[in-house]
């Protein structure tokens, strides 16, 4: 699902980058911002661009799967 929060909502999101990012310029990451209802994901190279939105349970299932593989 592509999700773009409203301008007001986007300004309030606190984006976090993975501590595992090893890019030399520090800008090649996926960033995540959470709200009670949605986990937002974006490309750090294009902050105003499209974002994905996931239900927290879906995101948790993805993280569990990724950790195993």
CHARMM internal coordinates of N, CA and C (Angstrom, degrees):
IC EDIT
DIST 1 N 1 CA 1.4336
DIST 1 CA 1 C 1.5165
ANGL 1 N 1 CA 1 C 108.69
DIST 1 C 2 N 1.2950
ANGL 1 CA 1 C 2 N 118.48
DIHE 1 N 1 CA 1 C 2 N 128.36
DIST 2 N 2 CA 1.4546
ANGL 1 C 2 N 2 CA 122.83
DIHE 1 CA 1 C 2 N 2 CA 174.28
DIST 2 CA 2 C 1.5154
ANGL 2 N 2 CA 2 C 107.69
DIHE 1 C 2 N 2 CA 2 C -86.66
DIST 2 C 3 N 1.2853
ANGL 2 CA 2 C 3 N 115.99
DIHE 2 N 2 CA 2 C 3 N 133.56
DIST 3 N 3 CA 1.4585
ANGL 2 C 3 N 3 CA 120.05
DIHE 2 CA 2 C 3 N 3 CA -176.76
DIST 3 CA 3 C 1.5120
ANGL 3 N 3 CA 3 C 109.67
DIHE 2 C 3 N 3 CA 3 C -137.77
DIST 3 C 4 N 1.2983
ANGL 3 CA 3 C 4 N 118.15
DIHE 3 N 3 CA 3 C 4 N 125.58
DIST 4 N 4 CA 1.4524
ANGL 3 C 4 N 4 CA 123.36
DIHE 3 CA 3 C 4 N 4 CA 173.64
DIST 4 CA 4 C 1.5116
ANGL 4 N 4 CA 4 C 107.62
DIHE 3 C 4 N 4 CA 4 C -121.01
DIST 4 C 5 N 1.3300
ANGL 4 CA 4 C 5 N 117.27
DIHE 4 N 4 CA 4 C 5 N 110.75
DIST 5 N 5 CA 1.4539
ANGL 4 C 5 N 5 CA 118.29
DIHE 4 CA 4 C 5 N 5 CA 178.78
DIST 5 CA 5 C 1.5184
ANGL 5 N 5 CA 5 C 110.81
DIHE 4 C 5 N 5 CA 5 C -66.79
DIST 5 C 6 N 1.3111
ANGL 5 CA 5 C 6 N 116.26
DIHE 5 N 5 CA 5 C 6 N 160.55
DIST 6 N 6 CA 1.4549
ANGL 5 C 6 N 6 CA 120.22
DIHE 5 CA 5 C 6 N 6 CA 176.52
DIST 6 CA 6 C 1.5190
ANGL 6 N 6 CA 6 C 109.16
DIHE 5 C 6 N 6 CA 6 C -61.08
DIST 6 C 7 N 1.3261
ANGL 6 CA 6 C 7 N 116.79
DIHE 6 N 6 CA 6 C 7 N 163.57
DIST 7 N 7 CA 1.4636
ANGL 6 C 7 N 7 CA 120.70
DIHE 6 CA 6 C 7 N 7 CA 179.99
DIST 7 CA 7 C 1.5241
ANGL 7 N 7 CA 7 C 110.59
DIHE 6 C 7 N 7 CA 7 C -56.40
DIST 7 C 8 N 1.3233
ANGL 7 CA 7 C 8 N 116.80
DIHE 7 N 7 CA 7 C 8 N -40.97
DIST 8 N 8 CA 1.4545
ANGL 7 C 8 N 8 CA 120.06
DIHE 7 CA 7 C 8 N 8 CA 179.18
DIST 8 CA 8 C 1.5233
ANGL 8 N 8 CA 8 C 110.60
DIHE 7 C 8 N 8 CA 8 C -65.29
DIST 8 C 9 N 1.3397
ANGL 8 CA 8 C 9 N 116.46
DIHE 8 N 8 CA 8 C 9 N -45.42
DIST 9 N 9 CA 1.4558
ANGL 8 C 9 N 9 CA 120.34
DIHE 8 CA 8 C 9 N 9 CA 179.68
DIST 9 CA 9 C 1.5135
ANGL 9 N 9 CA 9 C 112.67
DIHE 8 C 9 N 9 CA 9 C -64.68
DIST 9 C 10 N 1.3347
ANGL 9 CA 9 C 10 N 116.90
DIHE 9 N 9 CA 9 C 10 N -39.10
DIST 10 N 10 CA 1.4636
ANGL 9 C 10 N 10 CA 120.86
DIHE 9 CA 9 C 10 N 10 CA -179.89
DIST 10 CA 10 C 1.5144
ANGL 10 N 10 CA 10 C 111.36
DIHE 9 C 10 N 10 CA 10 C -63.88
DIST 10 C 11 N 1.3128
ANGL 10 CA 10 C 11 N 117.13
DIHE 10 N 10 CA 10 C 11 N -37.01
DIST 11 N 11 CA 1.4644
ANGL 10 C 11 N 11 CA 120.52
DIHE 10 CA 10 C 11 N 11 CA -178.91
DIST 11 CA 11 C 1.5199
ANGL 11 N 11 CA 11 C 111.71
DIHE 10 C 11 N 11 CA 11 C -67.19
DIST 11 C 12 N 1.3175
ANGL 11 CA 11 C 12 N 116.93
DIHE 11 N 11 CA 11 C 12 N -26.22
DIST 12 N 12 CA 1.4640
ANGL 11 C 12 N 12 CA 120.89
DIHE 11 CA 11 C 12 N 12 CA -177.14
DIST 12 CA 12 C 1.5233
ANGL 12 N 12 CA 12 C 113.44
DIHE 11 C 12 N 12 CA 12 C -88.64
DIST 12 C 13 N 1.3255
ANGL 12 CA 12 C 13 N 117.60
DIHE 12 N 12 CA 12 C 13 N -11.82
DIST 13 N 13 CA 1.4599
ANGL 12 C 13 N 13 CA 120.16
DIHE 12 CA 12 C 13 N 13 CA -178.90
DIST 13 CA 13 C 1.5185
ANGL 13 N 13 CA 13 C 110.44
DIHE 12 C 13 N 13 CA 13 C -72.78
DIST 13 C 14 N 1.3272
ANGL 13 CA 13 C 14 N 116.12
DIHE 13 N 13 CA 13 C 14 N 139.53
DIST 14 N 14 CA 1.4660
ANGL 13 C 14 N 14 CA 121.98
DIHE 13 CA 13 C 14 N 14 CA 176.84
DIST 14 CA 14 C 1.5255
ANGL 14 N 14 CA 14 C 107.33
DIHE 13 C 14 N 14 CA 14 C -107.30
DIST 14 C 15 N 1.3305
ANGL 14 CA 14 C 15 N 116.02
DIHE 14 N 14 CA 14 C 15 N 106.33
DIST 15 N 15 CA 1.4591
ANGL 14 C 15 N 15 CA 122.19
DIHE 14 CA 14 C 15 N 15 CA -175.30
DIST 15 CA 15 C 1.5219
ANGL 15 N 15 CA 15 C 110.57
DIHE 14 C 15 N 15 CA 15 C -85.19
DIST 15 C 16 N 1.3307
ANGL 15 CA 15 C 16 N 115.62
DIHE 15 N 15 CA 15 C 16 N 136.27
DIST 16 N 16 CA 1.4692
ANGL 15 C 16 N 16 CA 122.82
DIHE 15 CA 15 C 16 N 16 CA 179.37
DIST 16 CA 16 C 1.5090
ANGL 16 N 16 CA 16 C 109.35
DIHE 15 C 16 N 16 CA 16 C -122.43
DIST 16 C 17 N 1.3330
ANGL 16 CA 16 C 17 N 115.75
DIHE 16 N 16 CA 16 C 17 N 143.46
DIST 17 N 17 CA 1.4713
ANGL 16 C 17 N 17 CA 121.90
DIHE 16 CA 16 C 17 N 17 CA 175.21
DIST 17 CA 17 C 1.5100
ANGL 17 N 17 CA 17 C 109.63
DIHE 16 C 17 N 17 CA 17 C -107.29
DIST 17 C 18 N 1.3016
ANGL 17 CA 17 C 18 N 115.09
DIHE 17 N 17 CA 17 C 18 N 152.59
DIST 18 N 18 CA 1.4548
ANGL 17 C 18 N 18 CA 120.89
DIHE 17 CA 17 C 18 N 18 CA 177.49
DIST 18 CA 18 C 1.5206
ANGL 18 N 18 CA 18 C 110.70
DIHE 17 C 18 N 18 CA 18 C -64.62
DIST 18 C 19 N 1.3069
ANGL 18 CA 18 C 19 N 115.76
DIHE 18 N 18 CA 18 C 19 N 139.39
DIST 19 N 19 CA 1.4642
ANGL 18 C 19 N 19 CA 120.28
DIHE 18 CA 18 C 19 N 19 CA 174.36
DIST 19 CA 19 C 1.5204
ANGL 19 N 19 CA 19 C 110.94
DIHE 18 C 19 N 19 CA 19 C -72.51
DIST 19 C 20 N 1.3329
ANGL 19 CA 19 C 20 N 117.54
DIHE 19 N 19 CA 19 C 20 N -10.42
DIST 20 N 20 CA 1.4608
ANGL 19 C 20 N 20 CA 122.02
DIHE 19 CA 19 C 20 N 20 CA 178.79
DIST 20 CA 20 C 1.5195
ANGL 20 N 20 CA 20 C 112.79
DIHE 19 C 20 N 20 CA 20 C -87.12
DIST 20 C 21 N 1.3074
ANGL 20 CA 20 C 21 N 117.58
DIHE 20 N 20 CA 20 C 21 N -0.93
DIST 21 N 21 CA 1.4561
ANGL 20 C 21 N 21 CA 120.08
DIHE 20 CA 20 C 21 N 21 CA 179.73
DIST 21 CA 21 C 1.5172
ANGL 21 N 21 CA 21 C 109.16
DIHE 20 C 21 N 21 CA 21 C -63.51
DIST 21 C 22 N 1.3374
ANGL 21 CA 21 C 22 N 115.45
DIHE 21 N 21 CA 21 C 22 N 127.45
DIST 22 N 22 CA 1.4668
ANGL 21 C 22 N 22 CA 118.86
DIHE 21 CA 21 C 22 N 22 CA -176.90
DIST 22 CA 22 C 1.5182
ANGL 22 N 22 CA 22 C 111.68
DIHE 21 C 22 N 22 CA 22 C -118.43
DIST 22 C 23 N 1.3082
ANGL 22 CA 22 C 23 N 117.37
DIHE 22 N 22 CA 22 C 23 N 17.67
DIST 23 N 23 CA 1.4578
ANGL 22 C 23 N 23 CA 120.59
DIHE 22 CA 22 C 23 N 23 CA -179.44
DIST 23 CA 23 C 1.5146
ANGL 23 N 23 CA 23 C 110.12
DIHE 22 C 23 N 23 CA 23 C -65.53
DIST 23 C 24 N 1.3176
ANGL 23 CA 23 C 24 N 116.12
DIHE 23 N 23 CA 23 C 24 N 139.02
DIST 24 N 24 CA 1.4577
ANGL 23 C 24 N 24 CA 120.84
DIHE 23 CA 23 C 24 N 24 CA 179.03
DIST 24 CA 24 C 1.5082
ANGL 24 N 24 CA 24 C 113.50
DIHE 23 C 24 N 24 CA 24 C -62.30
DIST 24 C 25 N 1.3438
ANGL 24 CA 24 C 25 N 116.90
DIHE 24 N 24 CA 24 C 25 N -34.36
DIST 25 N 25 CA 1.4548
ANGL 24 C 25 N 25 CA 118.57
DIHE 24 CA 24 C 25 N 25 CA -179.38
DIST 25 CA 25 C 1.5265
ANGL 25 N 25 CA 25 C 112.42
DIHE 24 C 25 N 25 CA 25 C -94.99
DIST 25 C 26 N 1.3219
ANGL 25 CA 25 C 26 N 117.69
DIHE 25 N 25 CA 25 C 26 N -2.41
DIST 26 N 26 CA 1.4521
ANGL 25 C 26 N 26 CA 121.50
DIHE 25 CA 25 C 26 N 26 CA 176.56
DIST 26 CA 26 C 1.5178
ANGL 26 N 26 CA 26 C 114.74
DIHE 25 C 26 N 26 CA 26 C 69.60
DIST 26 C 27 N 1.3260
ANGL 26 CA 26 C 27 N 117.48
DIHE 26 N 26 CA 26 C 27 N 13.66
DIST 27 N 27 CA 1.4530
ANGL 26 C 27 N 27 CA 119.22
DIHE 26 CA 26 C 27 N 27 CA -175.45
DIST 27 CA 27 C 1.5262
ANGL 27 N 27 CA 27 C 112.88
DIHE 26 C 27 N 27 CA 27 C -121.31
DIST 27 C 28 N 1.3124
ANGL 27 CA 27 C 28 N 118.62
DIHE 27 N 27 CA 27 C 28 N 9.98
DIST 28 N 28 CA 1.4663
ANGL 27 C 28 N 28 CA 121.75
DIHE 27 CA 27 C 28 N 28 CA -179.82
DIST 28 CA 28 C 1.5227
ANGL 28 N 28 CA 28 C 109.50
DIHE 27 C 28 N 28 CA 28 C -107.32
DIST 28 C 29 N 1.3079
ANGL 28 CA 28 C 29 N 115.49
DIHE 28 N 28 CA 28 C 29 N 74.30
DIST 29 N 29 CA 1.4602
ANGL 28 C 29 N 29 CA 120.21
DIHE 28 CA 28 C 29 N 29 CA -174.82
DIST 29 CA 29 C 1.5118
ANGL 29 N 29 CA 29 C 111.25
DIHE 28 C 29 N 29 CA 29 C -138.54
DIST 29 C 30 N 1.2871
ANGL 29 CA 29 C 30 N 113.67
DIHE 29 N 29 CA 29 C 30 N 163.86
DIST 30 N 30 CA 1.4541
ANGL 29 C 30 N 30 CA 121.34
DIHE 29 CA 29 C 30 N 30 CA 165.32
DIST 30 CA 30 C 1.5198
ANGL 30 N 30 CA 30 C 105.06
DIHE 29 C 30 N 30 CA 30 C -96.71
DIST 30 C 31 N 1.3129
ANGL 30 CA 30 C 31 N 116.58
DIHE 30 N 30 CA 30 C 31 N 135.37
DIST 31 N 31 CA 1.4577
ANGL 30 C 31 N 31 CA 121.30
DIHE 30 CA 30 C 31 N 31 CA 178.03
DIST 31 CA 31 C 1.5237
ANGL 31 N 31 CA 31 C 108.93
DIHE 30 C 31 N 31 CA 31 C -112.64
DIST 31 C 32 N 1.3246
ANGL 31 CA 31 C 32 N 115.32
DIHE 31 N 31 CA 31 C 32 N 148.41
DIST 32 N 32 CA 1.4556
ANGL 31 C 32 N 32 CA 122.12
DIHE 31 CA 31 C 32 N 32 CA -177.18
DIST 32 CA 32 C 1.5248
ANGL 32 N 32 CA 32 C 109.04
DIHE 31 C 32 N 32 CA 32 C -128.79
DIST 32 C 33 N 1.3238
ANGL 32 CA 32 C 33 N 116.34
DIHE 32 N 32 CA 32 C 33 N 138.24
DIST 33 N 33 CA 1.4641
ANGL 32 C 33 N 33 CA 122.75
DIHE 32 CA 32 C 33 N 33 CA 172.95
DIST 33 CA 33 C 1.5241
ANGL 33 N 33 CA 33 C 106.94
DIHE 32 C 33 N 33 CA 33 C -132.03
DIST 33 C 34 N 1.3152
ANGL 33 CA 33 C 34 N 116.46
DIHE 33 N 33 CA 33 C 34 N 135.78
DIST 34 N 34 CA 1.4620
ANGL 33 C 34 N 34 CA 118.96
DIHE 33 CA 33 C 34 N 34 CA -177.54
DIST 34 CA 34 C 1.5285
ANGL 34 N 34 CA 34 C 111.44
DIHE 33 C 34 N 34 CA 34 C -114.34
DIST 34 C 35 N 1.3035
ANGL 34 CA 34 C 35 N 114.54
DIHE 34 N 34 CA 34 C 35 N 146.84
DIST 35 N 35 CA 1.4608
ANGL 34 C 35 N 35 CA 124.30
DIHE 34 CA 34 C 35 N 35 CA 169.31
DIST 35 CA 35 C 1.5183
ANGL 35 N 35 CA 35 C 105.30
DIHE 34 C 35 N 35 CA 35 C -130.17
DIST 35 C 36 N 1.3028
ANGL 35 CA 35 C 36 N 118.73
DIHE 35 N 35 CA 35 C 36 N 169.27
DIST 36 N 36 CA 1.4670
ANGL 35 C 36 N 36 CA 118.38
DIHE 35 CA 35 C 36 N 36 CA -179.72
DIST 36 CA 36 C 1.5360
ANGL 36 N 36 CA 36 C 113.70
DIHE 35 C 36 N 36 CA 36 C -57.74
DIST 36 C 37 N 1.3241
ANGL 36 CA 36 C 37 N 117.51
DIHE 36 N 36 CA 36 C 37 N -31.95
DIST 37 N 37 CA 1.4634
ANGL 36 C 37 N 37 CA 119.84
DIHE 36 CA 36 C 37 N 37 CA -175.04
DIST 37 CA 37 C 1.5125
ANGL 37 N 37 CA 37 C 114.81
DIHE 36 C 37 N 37 CA 37 C -102.34
DIST 37 C 38 N 1.3523
ANGL 37 CA 37 C 38 N 118.01
DIHE 37 N 37 CA 37 C 38 N -15.66
DIST 38 N 38 CA 1.4628
ANGL 37 C 38 N 38 CA 119.97
DIHE 37 CA 37 C 38 N 38 CA -171.59
DIST 38 CA 38 C 1.5221
ANGL 38 N 38 CA 38 C 111.47
DIHE 37 C 38 N 38 CA 38 C -146.58
DIST 38 C 39 N 1.3341
ANGL 38 CA 38 C 39 N 115.42
DIHE 38 N 38 CA 38 C 39 N 142.35
DIST 39 N 39 CA 1.4594
ANGL 38 C 39 N 39 CA 122.15
DIHE 38 CA 38 C 39 N 39 CA 167.92
DIST 39 CA 39 C 1.5237
ANGL 39 N 39 CA 39 C 105.64
DIHE 38 C 39 N 39 CA 39 C -104.73
DIST 39 C 40 N 1.3299
ANGL 39 CA 39 C 40 N 116.69
DIHE 39 N 39 CA 39 C 40 N 117.24
DIST 40 N 40 CA 1.4590
ANGL 39 C 40 N 40 CA 123.36
DIHE 39 CA 39 C 40 N 40 CA -178.36
DIST 40 CA 40 C 1.5244
ANGL 40 N 40 CA 40 C 108.94
DIHE 39 C 40 N 40 CA 40 C -95.89
DIST 40 C 41 N 1.3248
ANGL 40 CA 40 C 41 N 116.87
DIHE 40 N 40 CA 40 C 41 N 138.97
DIST 41 N 41 CA 1.4623
ANGL 40 C 41 N 41 CA 122.29
DIHE 40 CA 40 C 41 N 41 CA -179.83
DIST 41 CA 41 C 1.5236
ANGL 41 N 41 CA 41 C 108.21
DIHE 40 C 41 N 41 CA 41 C -130.85
DIST 41 C 42 N 1.3438
ANGL 41 CA 41 C 42 N 116.25
DIHE 41 N 41 CA 41 C 42 N 135.26
DIST 42 N 42 CA 1.4647
ANGL 41 C 42 N 42 CA 120.45
DIHE 41 CA 41 C 42 N 42 CA 178.39
DIST 42 CA 42 C 1.5228
ANGL 42 N 42 CA 42 C 110.27
DIHE 41 C 42 N 42 CA 42 C -143.35
DIST 42 C 43 N 1.3131
ANGL 42 CA 42 C 43 N 115.82
DIHE 42 N 42 CA 42 C 43 N 164.68
DIST 43 N 43 CA 1.4576
ANGL 42 C 43 N 43 CA 124.14
DIHE 42 CA 42 C 43 N 43 CA 175.57
DIST 43 CA 43 C 1.5248
ANGL 43 N 43 CA 43 C 107.44
DIHE 42 C 43 N 43 CA 43 C -87.86
DIST 43 C 44 N 1.3244
ANGL 43 CA 43 C 44 N 117.43
DIHE 43 N 43 CA 43 C 44 N 123.99
DIST 44 N 44 CA 1.4664
ANGL 43 C 44 N 44 CA 120.24
DIHE 43 CA 43 C 44 N 44 CA -177.28
DIST 44 CA 44 C 1.5220
ANGL 44 N 44 CA 44 C 113.03
DIHE 43 C 44 N 44 CA 44 C -64.70
DIST 44 C 45 N 1.3290
ANGL 44 CA 44 C 45 N 117.51
DIHE 44 N 44 CA 44 C 45 N -20.90
DIST 45 N 45 CA 1.4663
ANGL 44 C 45 N 45 CA 119.93
DIHE 44 CA 44 C 45 N 45 CA 178.61
DIST 45 CA 45 C 1.5215
ANGL 45 N 45 CA 45 C 112.11
DIHE 44 C 45 N 45 CA 45 C -77.27
DIST 45 C 46 N 1.3367
ANGL 45 CA 45 C 46 N 116.85
DIHE 45 N 45 CA 45 C 46 N -12.88
DIST 46 N 46 CA 1.4638
ANGL 45 C 46 N 46 CA 121.39
DIHE 45 CA 45 C 46 N 46 CA -177.62
DIST 46 CA 46 C 1.5347
ANGL 46 N 46 CA 46 C 109.66
DIHE 45 C 46 N 46 CA 46 C -140.82
DIST 46 C 47 N 1.3335
ANGL 46 CA 46 C 47 N 118.46
DIHE 46 N 46 CA 46 C 47 N 65.16
DIST 47 N 47 CA 1.4659
ANGL 46 C 47 N 47 CA 120.95
DIHE 46 CA 46 C 47 N 47 CA -175.63
DIST 47 CA 47 C 1.5240
ANGL 47 N 47 CA 47 C 115.48
DIHE 46 C 47 N 47 CA 47 C -54.93
DIST 47 C 48 N 1.3340
ANGL 47 CA 47 C 48 N 120.33
DIHE 47 N 47 CA 47 C 48 N -38.44
DIST 48 N 48 CA 1.4611
ANGL 47 C 48 N 48 CA 117.67
DIHE 47 CA 47 C 48 N 48 CA 179.54
DIST 48 CA 48 C 1.5305
ANGL 48 N 48 CA 48 C 113.38
DIHE 47 C 48 N 48 CA 48 C -81.88
DIST 48 C 49 N 1.3110
ANGL 48 CA 48 C 49 N 116.59
DIHE 48 N 48 CA 48 C 49 N -3.58
DIST 49 N 49 CA 1.4610
ANGL 48 C 49 N 49 CA 120.94
DIHE 48 CA 48 C 49 N 49 CA -176.50
DIST 49 CA 49 C 1.5099
ANGL 49 N 49 CA 49 C 113.00
DIHE 48 C 49 N 49 CA 49 C -73.75
DIST 49 C 50 N 1.3228
ANGL 49 CA 49 C 50 N 116.05
DIHE 49 N 49 CA 49 C 50 N -167.24
DIST 50 N 50 CA 1.4641
ANGL 49 C 50 N 50 CA 120.49
DIHE 49 CA 49 C 50 N 50 CA -177.04
DIST 50 CA 50 C 1.5196
ANGL 50 N 50 CA 50 C 111.96
DIHE 49 C 50 N 50 CA 50 C -63.49
DIST 50 C 51 N 1.2961
ANGL 50 CA 50 C 51 N 114.29
DIHE 50 N 50 CA 50 C 51 N 151.80
DIST 51 N 51 CA 1.4644
ANGL 50 C 51 N 51 CA 121.63
DIHE 50 CA 50 C 51 N 51 CA 178.28
DIST 51 CA 51 C 1.5075
ANGL 51 N 51 CA 51 C 108.58
DIHE 50 C 51 N 51 CA 51 C -129.43
DIST 51 C 52 N 1.3023
ANGL 51 CA 51 C 52 N 115.16
DIHE 51 N 51 CA 51 C 52 N 150.67
DIST 52 N 52 CA 1.4611
ANGL 51 C 52 N 52 CA 120.98
DIHE 51 CA 51 C 52 N 52 CA 172.40
DIST 52 CA 52 C 1.5171
ANGL 52 N 52 CA 52 C 108.05
DIHE 51 C 52 N 52 CA 52 C -98.68
DIST 52 C 53 N 1.3106
ANGL 52 CA 52 C 53 N 116.30
DIHE 52 N 52 CA 52 C 53 N 147.38
DIST 53 N 53 CA 1.4520
ANGL 52 C 53 N 53 CA 121.11
DIHE 52 CA 52 C 53 N 53 CA 176.00
DIST 53 CA 53 C 1.5155
ANGL 53 N 53 CA 53 C 109.68
DIHE 52 C 53 N 53 CA 53 C -128.11
DIST 53 C 54 N 1.3211
ANGL 53 CA 53 C 54 N 116.12
DIHE 53 N 53 CA 53 C 54 N 132.25
DIST 54 N 54 CA 1.4664
ANGL 53 C 54 N 54 CA 121.61
DIHE 53 CA 53 C 54 N 54 CA -178.44
DIST 54 CA 54 C 1.5165
ANGL 54 N 54 CA 54 C 109.88
DIHE 53 C 54 N 54 CA 54 C -127.87
DIST 54 C 55 N 1.3107
ANGL 54 CA 54 C 55 N 115.68
DIHE 54 N 54 CA 54 C 55 N 148.02
DIST 55 N 55 CA 1.4599
ANGL 54 C 55 N 55 CA 119.98
DIHE 54 CA 54 C 55 N 55 CA 169.65
DIST 55 CA 55 C 1.5281
ANGL 55 N 55 CA 55 C 106.92
DIHE 54 C 55 N 55 CA 55 C -66.09
DIST 55 C 56 N 1.3293
ANGL 55 CA 55 C 56 N 118.50
DIHE 55 N 55 CA 55 C 56 N 144.30
DIST 56 N 56 CA 1.4635
ANGL 55 C 56 N 56 CA 119.84
DIHE 55 CA 55 C 56 N 56 CA -179.22
DIST 56 CA 56 C 1.5292
ANGL 56 N 56 CA 56 C 114.04
DIHE 55 C 56 N 56 CA 56 C -53.53
DIST 56 C 57 N 1.3248
ANGL 56 CA 56 C 57 N 118.91
DIHE 56 N 56 CA 56 C 57 N -38.81
DIST 57 N 57 CA 1.4686
ANGL 56 C 57 N 57 CA 121.13
DIHE 56 CA 56 C 57 N 57 CA 179.50
DIST 57 CA 57 C 1.5237
ANGL 57 N 57 CA 57 C 111.08
DIHE 56 C 57 N 57 CA 57 C -65.49
DIST 57 C 58 N 1.3169
ANGL 57 CA 57 C 58 N 117.12
DIHE 57 N 57 CA 57 C 58 N -36.69
DIST 58 N 58 CA 1.4685
ANGL 57 C 58 N 58 CA 121.23
DIHE 57 CA 57 C 58 N 58 CA 177.91
DIST 58 CA 58 C 1.5178
ANGL 58 N 58 CA 58 C 109.98
DIHE 57 C 58 N 58 CA 58 C -66.75
DIST 58 C 59 N 1.3215
ANGL 58 CA 58 C 59 N 117.32
DIHE 58 N 58 CA 58 C 59 N -43.95
DIST 59 N 59 CA 1.4655
ANGL 58 C 59 N 59 CA 121.68
DIHE 58 CA 58 C 59 N 59 CA 178.52
DIST 59 CA 59 C 1.5262
ANGL 59 N 59 CA 59 C 110.56
DIHE 58 C 59 N 59 CA 59 C -62.42
DIST 59 C 60 N 1.3328
ANGL 59 CA 59 C 60 N 117.38
DIHE 59 N 59 CA 59 C 60 N -43.04
DIST 60 N 60 CA 1.4679
ANGL 59 C 60 N 60 CA 120.99
DIHE 59 CA 59 C 60 N 60 CA 178.14
DIST 60 CA 60 C 1.5279
ANGL 60 N 60 CA 60 C 110.83
DIHE 59 C 60 N 60 CA 60 C -60.70
DIST 60 C 61 N 1.3265
ANGL 60 CA 60 C 61 N 117.15
DIHE 60 N 60 CA 60 C 61 N -40.65
DIST 61 N 61 CA 1.4638
ANGL 60 C 61 N 61 CA 120.56
DIHE 60 CA 60 C 61 N 61 CA 178.38
DIST 61 CA 61 C 1.5341
ANGL 61 N 61 CA 61 C 110.86
DIHE 60 C 61 N 61 CA 61 C -65.48
DIST 61 C 62 N 1.3269
ANGL 61 CA 61 C 62 N 117.15
DIHE 61 N 61 CA 61 C 62 N -40.10
DIST 62 N 62 CA 1.4653
ANGL 61 C 62 N 62 CA 120.45
DIHE 61 CA 61 C 62 N 62 CA 176.53
DIST 62 CA 62 C 1.5257
ANGL 62 N 62 CA 62 C 110.59
DIHE 61 C 62 N 62 CA 62 C -62.00
DIST 62 C 63 N 1.3329
ANGL 62 CA 62 C 63 N 117.82
DIHE 62 N 62 CA 62 C 63 N -46.09
DIST 63 N 63 CA 1.4668
ANGL 62 C 63 N 63 CA 120.06
DIHE 62 CA 62 C 63 N 63 CA -179.19
DIST 63 CA 63 C 1.5224
ANGL 63 N 63 CA 63 C 111.47
DIHE 62 C 63 N 63 CA 63 C -61.98
DIST 63 C 64 N 1.3330
ANGL 63 CA 63 C 64 N 116.87
DIHE 63 N 63 CA 63 C 64 N -40.88
DIST 64 N 64 CA 1.4705
ANGL 63 C 64 N 64 CA 120.00
DIHE 63 CA 63 C 64 N 64 CA 177.19
DIST 64 CA 64 C 1.5143
ANGL 64 N 64 CA 64 C 110.85
DIHE 63 C 64 N 64 CA 64 C -62.04
DIST 64 C 65 N 1.3199
ANGL 64 CA 64 C 65 N 117.40
DIHE 64 N 64 CA 64 C 65 N -43.14
DIST 65 N 65 CA 1.4604
ANGL 64 C 65 N 65 CA 121.72
DIHE 64 CA 64 C 65 N 65 CA 178.20
DIST 65 CA 65 C 1.5395
ANGL 65 N 65 CA 65 C 110.64
DIHE 64 C 65 N 65 CA 65 C -63.37
DIST 65 C 66 N 1.3204
ANGL 65 CA 65 C 66 N 116.88
DIHE 65 N 65 CA 65 C 66 N -45.96
DIST 66 N 66 CA 1.4665
ANGL 65 C 66 N 66 CA 120.79
DIHE 65 CA 65 C 66 N 66 CA -178.76
DIST 66 CA 66 C 1.5222
ANGL 66 N 66 CA 66 C 111.63
DIHE 65 C 66 N 66 CA 66 C -63.74
DIST 66 C 67 N 1.3062
ANGL 66 CA 66 C 67 N 117.37
DIHE 66 N 66 CA 66 C 67 N -36.92
DIST 67 N 67 CA 1.4631
ANGL 66 C 67 N 67 CA 121.17
DIHE 66 CA 66 C 67 N 67 CA 179.57
DIST 67 CA 67 C 1.5253
ANGL 67 N 67 CA 67 C 111.73
DIHE 66 C 67 N 67 CA 67 C -66.17
DIST 67 C 68 N 1.3237
ANGL 67 CA 67 C 68 N 116.70
DIHE 67 N 67 CA 67 C 68 N -30.20
DIST 68 N 68 CA 1.4620
ANGL 67 C 68 N 68 CA 121.00
DIHE 67 CA 67 C 68 N 68 CA -178.79
DIST 68 CA 68 C 1.5271
ANGL 68 N 68 CA 68 C 111.90
DIHE 67 C 68 N 68 CA 68 C -82.27
DIST 68 C 69 N 1.3221
ANGL 68 CA 68 C 69 N 117.67
DIHE 68 N 68 CA 68 C 69 N -21.42
DIST 69 N 69 CA 1.4590
ANGL 68 C 69 N 69 CA 120.76
DIHE 68 CA 68 C 69 N 69 CA -173.50
DIST 69 CA 69 C 1.4690
ANGL 69 N 69 CA 69 C 110.89
DIHE 68 C 69 N 69 CA 69 C -113.32
END
COOR INIT
IC SEED 1 N 1 CA 1 C
IC BUILD
